[in-house]
Every structure is written in C-alpha cells, then in structure tokens.
Amino acid sequence: MTIASNLATIHDRIAAAARRAGRDPQCVRLVAVTKTKPAAVVDEAAAAGQLLFGETTCRN
C-alpha cells in the first residue's frame, strides 16, 4: 500500500467513527507524527494531502 492509499483508508475510518459518534467528520483532524520518519516519507504524505504534522517523544 502507498502512503496515499493508507491516508485514504484512515480518513474513511475516521469519518465512519465520527458519524457513529454523532460528530461532524469535518471537525476531526488527523495529525501525522513524523519524529522517526525520513523527509521523503513526510514529503510523500504532504503530496497525498496530509498537511498537519507533529512530533512526539515518549516520556515514561
């Protein structure tokens, strides 16, 4: 699967879950975590329409 097809699948699942919860799917945002991903993967996700990115660290 490509990043574009994975994103489409995830957005479909988010929309279905939002509808089941009685929420507007347009009000739910997907934040892609890029901490350990190479720039090429982030570029591919951006080209597929993912424009909200973030980084995270695990704190135990």
PQR file of N, CA, C, O and H, with PARSE charges and radii, in Angstrom:
ATOM      1  N   MET A   1       0.833  -1.188   0.000 -0.4000 1.5000
ATOM      2  CA  MET A   1       0.000   0.000   0.000 -0.0000 2.0000
ATOM      3  C   MET A   1       0.875   1.248   0.000  0.5500 1.7000
ATOM      4  O   MET A   1       1.979   1.256   0.545 -0.5500 1.4000
ATOM      5  N   THR A   2       0.364   2.282  -0.614 -0.4000 1.5000
ATOM      6  CA  THR A   2       1.084   3.552  -0.647 -0.0000 2.0000
ATOM      7  C   THR A   2       0.644   4.422   0.524  0.5500 1.7000
ATOM      8  O   THR A   2      -0.367   4.146   1.171 -0.5500 1.4000
ATOM      9  H   THR A   2      -0.532   2.275  -1.057  0.4000 1.0000
ATOM     10  N   ILE A   3       1.392   5.448   0.781 -0.4000 1.5000
ATOM     11  CA  ILE A   3       1.008   6.391   1.826 -0.0000 2.0000
ATOM     12  C   ILE A   3      -0.335   7.022   1.475  0.5500 1.7000
ATOM     13  O   ILE A   3      -1.184   7.196   2.349 -0.5500 1.4000
ATOM     14  H   ILE A   3       2.213   5.672   0.256  0.4000 1.0000
ATOM     15  N   ALA A   4      -0.534   7.364   0.206 -0.4000 1.5000
ATOM     16  CA  ALA A   4      -1.801   7.973  -0.214 -0.0000 2.0000
ATOM     17  C   ALA A   4      -2.981   7.037   0.055  0.5500 1.7000
ATOM     18  O   ALA A   4      -4.023   7.478   0.541 -0.5500 1.4000
ATOM     19  H   ALA A   4       0.155   7.222  -0.504  0.4000 1.0000
ATOM     20  N   SER A   5      -2.823   5.748  -0.259 -0.4000 1.5000
ATOM     21  CA  SER A   5      -3.936   4.826  -0.027 -0.0000 2.0000
ATOM     22  C   SER A   5      -4.140   4.578   1.467  0.5500 1.7000
ATOM     23  O   SER A   5      -5.275   4.422   1.917 -0.5500 1.4000
ATOM     24  H   SER A   5      -1.977   5.390  -0.654  0.4000 1.0000
ATOM     25  N   ASN A   6      -3.059   4.542   2.231 -0.4000 1.5000
ATOM     26  CA  ASN A   6      -3.194   4.408   3.690 -0.0000 2.0000
ATOM     27  C   ASN A   6      -3.924   5.606   4.278  0.5500 1.7000
ATOM     28  O   ASN A   6      -4.796   5.448   5.133 -0.5500 1.4000
ATOM     29  H   ASN A   6      -2.138   4.669   1.865  0.4000 1.0000
ATOM     30  N   LEU A   7      -3.571   6.802   3.824 -0.4000 1.5000
ATOM     31  CA  LEU A   7      -4.252   8.001   4.326 -0.0000 2.0000
ATOM     32  C   LEU A   7      -5.735   7.979   3.972  0.5500 1.7000
ATOM     33  O   LEU A   7      -6.573   8.343   4.797 -0.5500 1.4000
ATOM     34  H   LEU A   7      -2.863   6.931   3.129  0.4000 1.0000
ATOM     35  N   ALA A   8      -6.064   7.559   2.761 -0.4000 1.5000
ATOM     36  CA  ALA A   8      -7.473   7.481   2.359 -0.0000 2.0000
ATOM     37  C   ALA A   8      -8.236   6.512   3.254  0.5500 1.7000
ATOM     38  O   ALA A   8      -9.356   6.803   3.674 -0.5500 1.4000
ATOM     39  H   ALA A   8      -5.384   7.263   2.090  0.4000 1.0000
ATOM     40  N   THR A   9      -7.638   5.366   3.545 -0.4000 1.5000
ATOM     41  CA  THR A   9      -8.272   4.382   4.422 -0.0000 2.0000
ATOM     42  C   THR A   9      -8.476   4.946   5.821  0.5500 1.7000
ATOM     43  O   THR A   9      -9.543   4.781   6.413 -0.5500 1.4000
ATOM     44  H   THR A   9      -6.728   5.130   3.203  0.4000 1.0000
ATOM     45  N   ILE A  10      -7.460   5.607   6.344 -0.4000 1.5000
ATOM     46  CA  ILE A  10      -7.557   6.196   7.685 -0.0000 2.0000
ATOM     47  C   ILE A  10      -8.634   7.270   7.726  0.5500 1.7000
ATOM     48  O   ILE A  10      -9.411   7.325   8.679 -0.5500 1.4000
ATOM     49  H   ILE A  10      -6.594   5.740   5.864  0.4000 1.0000
ATOM     50  N   HIS A  11      -8.694   8.120   6.717 -0.4000 1.5000
ATOM     51  CA  HIS A  11      -9.717   9.173   6.686 -0.0000 2.0000
ATOM     52  C   HIS A  11     -11.120   8.578   6.599  0.5500 1.7000
ATOM     53  O   HIS A  11     -12.056   9.098   7.207 -0.5500 1.4000
ATOM     54  H   HIS A  11      -8.063   8.076   5.942  0.4000 1.0000
ATOM     55  N   ASP A  12     -11.267   7.494   5.849 -0.4000 1.5000
ATOM     56  CA  ASP A  12     -12.564   6.810   5.787 -0.0000 2.0000
ATOM     57  C   ASP A  12     -12.959   6.263   7.154  0.5500 1.7000
ATOM     58  O   ASP A  12     -14.116   6.379   7.560 -0.5500 1.4000
ATOM     59  H   ASP A  12     -10.507   7.071   5.355  0.4000 1.0000
ATOM     60  N   ARG A  13     -12.005   5.670   7.861 -0.4000 1.5000
ATOM     61  CA  ARG A  13     -12.292   5.119   9.188 -0.0000 2.0000
ATOM     62  C   ARG A  13     -12.626   6.227  10.187  0.5500 1.7000
ATOM     63  O   ARG A  13     -13.524   6.073  11.014 -0.5500 1.4000
ATOM     64  H   ARG A  13     -11.066   5.576   7.531  0.4000 1.0000
ATOM     65  N   ILE A  14     -11.904   7.336  10.107 -0.4000 1.5000
ATOM     66  CA  ILE A  14     -12.182   8.472  10.988 -0.0000 2.0000
ATOM     67  C   ILE A  14     -13.588   9.000  10.724  0.5500 1.7000
ATOM     68  O   ILE A  14     -14.339   9.258  11.665 -0.5500 1.4000
ATOM     69  H   ILE A  14     -11.175   7.461   9.434  0.4000 1.0000
ATOM     70  N   ALA A  15     -13.946   9.161   9.462 -0.4000 1.5000
ATOM     71  CA  ALA A  15     -15.273   9.679   9.107 -0.0000 2.0000
ATOM     72  C   ALA A  15     -16.361   8.746   9.607  0.5500 1.7000
ATOM     73  O   ALA A  15     -17.370   9.208  10.141 -0.5500 1.4000
ATOM     74  H   ALA A  15     -13.336   8.951   8.698  0.4000 1.0000
ATOM     75  N   ALA A  16     -16.177   7.444   9.445 -0.4000 1.5000
ATOM     76  CA  ALA A  16     -17.184   6.485   9.907 -0.0000 2.0000
ATOM     77  C   ALA A  16     -17.321   6.542  11.425  0.5500 1.7000
ATOM     78  O   ALA A  16     -18.437   6.520  11.945 -0.5500 1.4000
ATOM     79  H   ALA A  16     -15.358   7.069   9.012  0.4000 1.0000
ATOM     80  N   ALA A  17     -16.206   6.615  12.136 -0.4000 1.5000
ATOM     81  CA  ALA A  17     -16.246   6.690  13.596 -0.0000 2.0000
ATOM     82  C   ALA A  17     -16.913   7.978  14.059  0.5500 1.7000
ATOM     83  O   ALA A  17     -17.689   7.969  15.015 -0.5500 1.4000
ATOM     84  H   ALA A  17     -15.300   6.632  11.713  0.4000 1.0000
ATOM     85  N   ALA A  18     -16.617   9.072  13.392 -0.4000 1.5000
ATOM     86  CA  ALA A  18     -17.237  10.346  13.757 -0.0000 2.0000
ATOM     87  C   ALA A  18     -18.748  10.283  13.562  0.5500 1.7000
ATOM     88  O   ALA A  18     -19.506  10.741  14.417 -0.5500 1.4000
ATOM     89  H   ALA A  18     -15.987   9.079  12.615  0.4000 1.0000
ATOM     90  N   ARG A  19     -19.182   9.723  12.452 -0.4000 1.5000
ATOM     91  CA  ARG A  19     -20.630   9.606  12.207 -0.0000 2.0000
ATOM     92  C   ARG A  19     -21.295   8.726  13.260  0.5500 1.7000
ATOM     93  O   ARG A  19     -22.385   9.040  13.738 -0.5500 1.4000
ATOM     94  H   ARG A  19     -18.567   9.352  11.757  0.4000 1.0000
ATOM     95  N   ARG A  20     -20.636   7.617  13.623 -0.4000 1.5000
ATOM     96  CA  ARG A  20     -21.202   6.738  14.659 -0.0000 2.0000
ATOM     97  C   ARG A  20     -21.334   7.468  15.988  0.5500 1.7000
ATOM     98  O   ARG A  20     -22.254   7.202  16.762 -0.5500 1.4000
ATOM     99  H   ARG A  20     -19.750   7.361  13.235  0.4000 1.0000
ATOM    100  N   ALA A  21     -20.417   8.385  16.247 -0.4000 1.5000
ATOM    101  CA  ALA A  21     -20.436   9.146  17.496 -0.0000 2.0000
ATOM    102  C   ALA A  21     -21.315  10.384  17.412  0.5500 1.7000
ATOM    103  O   ALA A  21     -21.425  11.137  18.380 -0.5500 1.4000
ATOM    104  H   ALA A  21     -19.670   8.601  15.618  0.4000 1.0000
ATOM    105  N   GLY A  22     -21.946  10.598  16.254 -0.4000 1.5000
ATOM    106  CA  GLY A  22     -22.801  11.771  16.094 -0.0000 2.0000
ATOM    107  C   GLY A  22     -22.027  13.060  15.912  0.5500 1.7000
ATOM    108  O   GLY A  22     -22.540  14.143  16.194 -0.5500 1.4000
ATOM    109  H   GLY A  22     -21.858   9.986  15.468  0.4000 1.0000
ATOM    110  N   ARG A  23     -20.804  12.949  15.447 -0.4000 1.5000
ATOM    111  CA  ARG A  23     -19.971  14.132  15.240 -0.0000 2.0000
ATOM    112  C   ARG A  23     -19.801  14.398  13.760  0.5500 1.7000
ATOM    113  O   ARG A  23     -19.939  13.495  12.934 -0.5500 1.4000
ATOM    114  H   ARG A  23     -20.388  12.069  15.219  0.4000 1.0000
ATOM    115  N   ASP A  24     -19.505  15.622  13.437 -0.4000 1.5000
ATOM    116  CA  ASP A  24     -19.231  16.022  12.063 -0.0000 2.0000
ATOM    117  C   ASP A  24     -17.814  15.574  11.701  0.5500 1.7000
ATOM    118  O   ASP A  24     -16.854  16.026  12.323 -0.5500 1.4000
ATOM    119  H   ASP A  24     -19.393  16.355  14.108  0.4000 1.0000
ATOM    120  N   PRO A  25     -17.665  14.692  10.704 -0.5600 1.5000
ATOM    121  CA  PRO A  25     -16.319  14.235  10.335  0.2800 2.0000
ATOM    122  C   PRO A  25     -15.380  15.362   9.934  0.5500 1.7000
ATOM    123  O   PRO A  25     -14.163  15.217  10.053 -0.5500 1.4000
ATOM    124  N   GLN A  26     -15.915  16.475   9.465 -0.4000 1.5000
ATOM    125  CA  GLN A  26     -15.072  17.602   9.070 -0.0000 2.0000
ATOM    126  C   GLN A  26     -14.416  18.280  10.270  0.5500 1.7000
ATOM    127  O   GLN A  26     -13.485  19.068  10.105 -0.5500 1.4000
ATOM    128  H   GLN A  26     -16.903  16.592   9.368  0.4000 1.0000
ATOM    129  N   CYS A  27     -14.898  17.975  11.483 -0.4000 1.5000
ATOM    130  CA  CYS A  27     -14.341  18.581  12.692 -0.0000 2.0000
ATOM    131  C   CYS A  27     -13.231  17.733  13.311  0.5500 1.7000
ATOM    132  O   CYS A  27     -12.657  18.119  14.329 -0.5500 1.4000
ATOM    133  H   CYS A  27     -15.655  17.335  11.617  0.4000 1.0000
ATOM    134  N   VAL A  28     -12.925  16.592  12.713 -0.4000 1.5000
ATOM    135  CA  VAL A  28     -11.880  15.700  13.219 -0.0000 2.0000
ATOM    136  C   VAL A  28     -10.645  15.863  12.344  0.5500 1.7000
ATOM    137  O   VAL A  28     -10.739  15.848  11.117 -0.5500 1.4000
ATOM    138  H   VAL A  28     -13.391  16.278  11.886  0.4000 1.0000
ATOM    139  N   ARG A  29      -9.498  16.016  12.973 -0.4000 1.5000
ATOM    140  CA  ARG A  29      -8.250  16.216  12.240 -0.0000 2.0000
ATOM    141  C   ARG A  29      -7.281  15.080  12.535  0.5500 1.7000
ATOM    142  O   ARG A  29      -7.196  14.598  13.665 -0.5500 1.4000
ATOM    143  H   ARG A  29      -9.421  16.028  13.970  0.4000 1.0000
ATOM    144  N   LEU A  30      -6.561  14.663  11.519 -0.4000 1.5000
ATOM    145  CA  LEU A  30      -5.516  13.656  11.659 -0.0000 2.0000
ATOM    146  C   LEU A  30      -4.168  14.365  11.734  0.5500 1.7000
ATOM    147  O   LEU A  30      -3.800  15.114  10.829 -0.5500 1.4000
ATOM    148  H   LEU A  30      -6.630  15.054  10.602  0.4000 1.0000
ATOM    149  N   VAL A  31      -3.438  14.123  12.820 -0.4000 1.5000
ATOM    150  CA  VAL A  31      -2.095  14.675  12.965 -0.0000 2.0000
ATOM    151  C   VAL A  31      -1.112  13.534  12.706  0.5500 1.7000
ATOM    152  O   VAL A  31      -1.103  12.541  13.434 -0.5500 1.4000
ATOM    153  H   VAL A  31      -3.738  13.515  13.555  0.4000 1.0000
ATOM    154  N   ALA A  32      -0.299  13.674  11.686 -0.4000 1.5000
ATOM    155  CA  ALA A  32       0.695  12.658  11.353 -0.0000 2.0000
ATOM    156  C   ALA A  32       1.955  12.921  12.178  0.5500 1.7000
ATOM    157  O   ALA A  32       2.500  14.025  12.166 -0.5500 1.4000
ATOM    158  H   ALA A  32      -0.306  14.480  11.095  0.4000 1.0000
ATOM    159  N   VAL A  33       2.401  11.903  12.884 -0.4000 1.5000
ATOM    160  CA  VAL A  33       3.602  12.023  13.707 -0.0000 2.0000
ATOM    161  C   VAL A  33       4.814  11.638  12.861  0.5500 1.7000
ATOM    162  O   VAL A  33       4.852  10.562  12.264 -0.5500 1.4000
ATOM    163  H   VAL A  33       1.958  11.006  12.893  0.4000 1.0000
ATOM    164  N   THR A  34       5.794  12.525  12.821 -0.4000 1.5000
ATOM    165  CA  THR A  34       6.922  12.370  11.895 -0.0000 2.0000
ATOM    166  C   THR A  34       8.270  12.193  12.587  0.5500 1.7000
ATOM    167  O   THR A  34       9.309  12.214  11.928 -0.5500 1.4000
ATOM    168  H   THR A  34       5.763  13.399  13.306  0.4000 1.0000
ATOM    169  N   LYS A  35       8.265  12.024  13.872 -0.4000 1.5000
ATOM    170  CA  LYS A  35       9.511  12.024  14.656 -0.0000 2.0000
ATOM    171  C   LYS A  35      10.611  11.140  14.069  0.5500 1.7000
ATOM    172  O   LYS A  35      11.758  11.575  13.969 -0.5500 1.4000
ATOM    173  H   LYS A  35       7.421  12.008  14.408  0.4000 1.0000
ATOM    174  N   THR A  36      10.283   9.919  13.683 -0.4000 1.5000
ATOM    175  CA  THR A  36      11.325   8.996  13.233 -0.0000 2.0000
ATOM    176  C   THR A  36      11.268   8.706  11.740  0.5500 1.7000
ATOM    177  O   THR A  36      11.915   7.775  11.262 -0.5500 1.4000
ATOM    178  H   THR A  36       9.351   9.566  13.764  0.4000 1.0000
ATOM    179  N   LYS A  37      10.499   9.497  11.004 -0.4000 1.5000
ATOM    180  CA  LYS A  37      10.312   9.225   9.578 -0.0000 2.0000
ATOM    181  C   LYS A  37      11.254  10.081   8.737  0.5500 1.7000
ATOM    182  O   LYS A  37      11.500  11.243   9.061 -0.5500 1.4000
ATOM    183  H   LYS A  37       9.973  10.254  11.392  0.4000 1.0000
ATOM    184  N   PRO A  38      11.775   9.510   7.663 -0.5600 1.5000
ATOM    185  CA  PRO A  38      12.649  10.291   6.774  0.2800 2.0000
ATOM    186  C   PRO A  38      11.865  11.370   6.022  0.5500 1.7000
ATOM    187  O   PRO A  38      10.654  11.260   5.830 -0.5500 1.4000
ATOM    188  N   ALA A  39      12.570  12.392   5.613 -0.4000 1.5000
ATOM    189  CA  ALA A  39      11.941  13.517   4.919 -0.0000 2.0000
ATOM    190  C   ALA A  39      11.167  13.071   3.681  0.5500 1.7000
ATOM    191  O   ALA A  39      10.122  13.644   3.373 -0.5500 1.4000
ATOM    192  H   ALA A  39      13.553  12.481   5.769  0.4000 1.0000
ATOM    193  N   ALA A  40      11.654  12.072   2.976 -0.4000 1.5000
ATOM    194  CA  ALA A  40      10.974  11.603   1.762 -0.0000 2.0000
ATOM    195  C   ALA A  40       9.572  11.076   2.080  0.5500 1.7000
ATOM    196  O   ALA A  40       8.640  11.273   1.301 -0.5500 1.4000
ATOM    197  H   ALA A  40      12.503  11.607   3.226  0.4000 1.0000
ATOM    198  N   VAL A  41       9.429  10.415   3.213 -0.4000 1.5000
ATOM    199  CA  VAL A  41       8.115   9.889   3.614 -0.0000 2.0000
ATOM    200  C   VAL A  41       7.180  11.041   3.976  0.5500 1.7000
ATOM    201  O   VAL A  41       6.002  11.025   3.619 -0.5500 1.4000
ATOM    202  H   VAL A  41      10.186  10.255   3.846  0.4000 1.0000
ATOM    203  N   VAL A  42       7.703  12.032   4.680 -0.4000 1.5000
ATOM    204  CA  VAL A  42       6.903  13.206   5.037 -0.0000 2.0000
ATOM    205  C   VAL A  42       6.488  13.948   3.769  0.5500 1.7000
ATOM    206  O   VAL A  42       5.343  14.386   3.657 -0.5500 1.4000
ATOM    207  H   VAL A  42       8.660  12.045   4.970  0.4000 1.0000
ATOM    208  N   ASP A  43       7.389  14.090   2.834 -0.4000 1.5000
ATOM    209  CA  ASP A  43       7.074  14.741   1.552 -0.0000 2.0000
ATOM    210  C   ASP A  43       5.978  13.983   0.810  0.5500 1.7000
ATOM    211  O   ASP A  43       5.077  14.591   0.234 -0.5500 1.4000
ATOM    212  H   ASP A  43       8.319  13.734   2.925  0.4000 1.0000
ATOM    213  N   GLU A  44       6.058  12.650   0.826 -0.4000 1.5000
ATOM    214  CA  GLU A  44       5.047  11.838   0.152 -0.0000 2.0000
ATOM    215  C   GLU A  44       3.678  12.005   0.814  0.5500 1.7000
ATOM    216  O   GLU A  44       2.657  12.087   0.131 -0.5500 1.4000
ATOM    217  H   GLU A  44       6.790  12.156   1.295  0.4000 1.0000
ATOM    218  N   ALA A  45       3.666  12.054   2.131 -0.4000 1.5000
ATOM    219  CA  ALA A  45       2.405  12.265   2.847 -0.0000 2.0000
ATOM    220  C   ALA A  45       1.833  13.644   2.521  0.5500 1.7000
ATOM    221  O   ALA A  45       0.628  13.782   2.310 -0.5500 1.4000
ATOM    222  H   ALA A  45       4.496  11.987   2.685  0.4000 1.0000
ATOM    223  N   ALA A  46       2.684  14.654   2.480 -0.4000 1.5000
ATOM    224  CA  ALA A  46       2.232  16.003   2.143 -0.0000 2.0000
ATOM    225  C   ALA A  46       1.668  16.051   0.725  0.5500 1.7000
ATOM    226  O   ALA A  46       0.650  16.696   0.476 -0.5500 1.4000
ATOM    227  H   ALA A  46       3.663  14.541   2.652  0.4000 1.0000
ATOM    228  N   ALA A  47       2.332  15.371  -0.192 -0.4000 1.5000
ATOM    229  CA  ALA A  47       1.859  15.333  -1.574 -0.0000 2.0000
ATOM    230  C   ALA A  47       0.509  14.628  -1.672  0.5500 1.7000
ATOM    231  O   ALA A  47      -0.271  14.896  -2.587 -0.5500 1.4000
ATOM    232  H   ALA A  47       3.160  14.847   0.011  0.4000 1.0000
ATOM    233  N   ALA A  48       0.233  13.722  -0.723 -0.4000 1.5000
ATOM    234  CA  ALA A  48      -1.038  12.996  -0.707 -0.0000 2.0000
ATOM    235  C   ALA A  48      -2.128  13.775   0.018  0.5500 1.7000
ATOM    236  O   ALA A  48      -3.260  13.304   0.130 -0.5500 1.4000
ATOM    237  H   ALA A  48       0.866  13.504   0.020  0.4000 1.0000
ATOM    238  N   GLY A  49      -1.786  14.976   0.515 -0.4000 1.5000
ATOM    239  CA  GLY A  49      -2.802  15.825   1.138 -0.0000 2.0000
ATOM    240  C   GLY A  49      -2.725  15.949   2.645  0.5500 1.7000
ATOM    241  O   GLY A  49      -3.503  16.694   3.240 -0.5500 1.4000
ATOM    242  H   GLY A  49      -0.867  15.358   0.424  0.4000 1.0000
ATOM    243  N   GLN A  50      -1.797  15.229   3.285 -0.4000 1.5000
ATOM    244  CA  GLN A  50      -1.649  15.349   4.739 -0.0000 2.0000
ATOM    245  C   GLN A  50      -0.839  16.603   5.021  0.5500 1.7000
ATOM    246  O   GLN A  50       0.333  16.686   4.655 -0.5500 1.4000
ATOM    247  H   GLN A  50      -1.165  14.624   2.802  0.4000 1.0000
ATOM    248  N   LEU A  51      -1.461  17.578   5.671 -0.4000 1.5000
ATOM    249  CA  LEU A  51      -0.780  18.856   5.894 -0.0000 2.0000
ATOM    250  C   LEU A  51      -0.588  19.193   7.366  0.5500 1.7000
ATOM    251  O   LEU A  51       0.025  20.209   7.693 -0.5500 1.4000
ATOM    252  H   LEU A  51      -2.413  17.511   5.968  0.4000 1.0000
ATOM    253  N   LEU A  52      -1.106  18.354   8.254 -0.4000 1.5000
ATOM    254  CA  LEU A  52      -0.965  18.592   9.692 -0.0000 2.0000
ATOM    255  C   LEU A  52      -0.003  17.549  10.250  0.5500 1.7000
ATOM    256  O   LEU A  52      -0.320  16.361  10.312 -0.5500 1.4000
ATOM    257  H   LEU A  52      -1.605  17.529   7.988  0.4000 1.0000
ATOM    258  N   PHE A  53       1.183  18.016  10.658 -0.4000 1.5000
ATOM    259  CA  PHE A  53       2.226  17.132  11.144 -0.0000 2.0000
ATOM    260  C   PHE A  53       2.645  17.541  12.543  0.5500 1.7000
ATOM    261  O   PHE A  53       2.513  18.704  12.925 -0.5500 1.4000
ATOM    262  H   PHE A  53       1.440  18.981  10.608  0.4000 1.0000
ATOM    263  N   GLY A  54       3.145  16.592  13.298 -0.4000 1.5000
ATOM    264  CA  GLY A  54       3.650  16.869  14.633 -0.0000 2.0000
ATOM    265  C   GLY A  54       4.722  15.864  14.981  0.5500 1.7000
ATOM    266  O   GLY A  54       4.897  14.858  14.294 -0.5500 1.4000
ATOM    267  H   GLY A  54       3.252  15.647  12.988  0.4000 1.0000
ATOM    268  N   GLU A  55       5.426  16.140  16.039 -0.4000 1.5000
ATOM    269  CA  GLU A  55       6.431  15.213  16.558 -0.0000 2.0000
ATOM    270  C   GLU A  55       6.096  14.942  18.005  0.5500 1.7000
ATOM    271  O   GLU A  55       5.483  15.761  18.690 -0.5500 1.4000
ATOM    272  H   GLU A  55       5.284  16.957  16.597  0.4000 1.0000
ATOM    273  N   THR A  56       6.505  13.792  18.448 -0.4000 1.5000
ATOM    274  CA  THR A  56       6.254  13.432  19.830 -0.0000 2.0000
ATOM    275  C   THR A  56       7.465  12.697  20.393  0.5500 1.7000
ATOM    276  O   THR A  56       8.249  12.105  19.650 -0.5500 1.4000
ATOM    277  H   THR A  56       7.003  13.127  17.892  0.4000 1.0000
ATOM    278  N   THR A  57       7.601  12.741  21.677 -0.4000 1.5000
ATOM    279  CA  THR A  57       8.603  11.937  22.350 -0.0000 2.0000
ATOM    280  C   THR A  57       7.895  11.128  23.418  0.5500 1.7000
ATOM    281  O   THR A  57       6.889  11.567  23.976 -0.5500 1.4000
ATOM    282  H   THR A  57       6.965  13.222  22.280  0.4000 1.0000
ATOM    283  N   CYS A  58       8.410   9.970  23.695 -0.4000 1.5000
ATOM    284  CA  CYS A  58       7.827   9.113  24.713 -0.0000 2.0000
ATOM    285  C   CYS A  58       8.473   9.458  26.052  0.5500 1.7000
ATOM    286  O   CYS A  58       9.695   9.411  26.197 -0.5500 1.4000
ATOM    287  H   CYS A  58       9.227   9.614  23.242  0.4000 1.0000
ATOM    288  N   ARG A  59       7.655   9.797  27.004 -0.4000 1.5000
ATOM    289  CA  ARG A  59       8.163  10.103  28.338 -0.0000 2.0000
ATOM    290  C   ARG A  59       7.570   9.100  29.304  0.5500 1.7000
ATOM    291  O   ARG A  59       6.354   9.039  29.487 -0.5500 1.4000
ATOM    292  H   ARG A  59       6.663   9.835  26.887  0.4000 1.0000
ATOM    293  N   ASN A  60       8.420   8.330  29.909 -0.4000 1.5000
ATOM    294  CA  ASN A  60       7.957   7.312  30.866 -0.0000 2.0000
ATOM    295  C   ASN A  60       8.164   7.771  32.270  0.5500 1.7000
ATOM    296  O   ASN A  60       7.835   7.049  33.210 -0.5500 1.4000
ATOM    297  H   ASN A  60       9.407   8.379  29.761  0.4000 1.0000
TER
END
